[in-house]
């Protein structure tokens, strides 16, 4: 699952099932603060070698669900997601993603 969020500077997460710890999800990101802005106490690790998402944290499924649910309930107070993102790189990237989706699927207008 990909999640874009605006907590802190904003962030892009890839959340997948952990291969050997079924009770955990692997939360992955290209910037450490994309994870720690939602899970400040997460133990971040970087696997050896070259990886698409260099920063990772193994977080229980329950904790991921709790934090994402809390974010949805408490933090989504904006009428426009892109405008809610504070990081310049993140805002630019989300704008590009938005444009790609418009190009592929149209605006619906």
N, C-alpha and C positions, 0 to 999 in steps of 0.2 A: 504494500500500500504506500503510495506517495502522499505526503501531507505537507502542504505549505502553510506556514503560520506566521503571525506577526509579533509574537512574544519577543521582547528584547529588540534586536536588530531585524528580526524576522528569520525565517529558516526554511529549509527544504529537507525533509526526512524521507528515508526509505525504511519501512518497517516490514520485516520478514520473520518467518518462523525460524527459531534457532534449531540448528541441525541436531544437536546432542542434548539440549535442555528443553524438553517439550513444554515446561511451565514458563519458559521465557520467550520473549520476542527479541530479535536483534534490531536495535534502533541504529540506523547508519546515516552518516552525513558527510559532506565534503568540508565542513567547518565545525570545529568542536562546539562553538557557542550555539550552533543550531540545535544541538542536543541539550546542552546545559541550561539554556534559557527556559526549557520546560522541566528538565530533571536536573536541578543544580547539584544534587548529591550523586549523580550517576558516575560510576567508575568507567571512564573513557579509556579505551585501548586502541592501539593502531596495529593492525596485523603486519607482519613482515611482507615485504615485496610490494608490488604495485597493485592497487585495488581501486575500483570505481569509487567506492565510498571509504575513505581512509580512516574516518573516526567512527567508533562503534561503542555501543553499550548494550549489555545483556540486562534486560529489565523484565520483571515478571509481567505476564499478560494482564494481571489484575492492576498493577501499577500503571501500565500504559493506558488501559481503559479508564482508570480513575483520573489521570492527568488530562487525557484528551477530553473526557466528559466535562471535567471542571473548566477546561479552556472554552469549550463550546458554551457552557452555561454562563460563565462569568466574563470572558474576554471578548466574545464576539459582540461588540457594541457599535461597530462601524457599518456604514451603509455601502462602503466600497473597499474591498480587501486591499487592492494595490495601494491605495492612499493610506492605509493603516500601517504599512511597512516602513520602518525607520532606516534600515541599512540601505545605502546607495546601490551597492552591488546587488543586493537582494531585490530591491525595488525594480532595478533595470531588468534583472533576470525574470521576475514575475511578469513584467510588462511584455517581454519577449515570448514567454510561455503563453500569455493571453493572446497575443497576436497569432501565434502558431495555431492555437485552437480555433480562432476566428477563421483563419485561412482554410482549415480542414473541415470545420463544421458550420461555418457561417455565424451570423449574429442572432438569428432567430427573429429578426425584425421583418 
